[in-house]
Amino acid sequence: MSDRQKIVDTITAHLQSVLSGAGDGAIAEDRDLRDFPDFDSLGILETLVWLESTFEVTIPDEELVVDRFDSVGKMADYVLGKAA
């Protein structure tokens, strides 16, 4: 299993635990998370804080753009980009 896949799996598991209606199979890597009512401004903020603490990355204010974090795949790519 690749590092990217581990990150995707970790993010997916977290989102399944915090988003209602996001049970097994509901979150595909490229699915727009804004489809879930819980992924509102507060849900996005909580997810970004979780990403920072879990993967030990810092997301600068100028990079806080929803379009960068609206899918599991984009989050995983962001984390990988920060780790490089």
Secondary structure, 3 states (H helix, E strand, C coil): CCHHHHHHHHHHHHHHHHCCCCCCCCCCCCCCHHHCCCCCHHHHHHHHHHHHHHHCCCCCHHHCCHHHCCCHHHHHHHHHHHHC
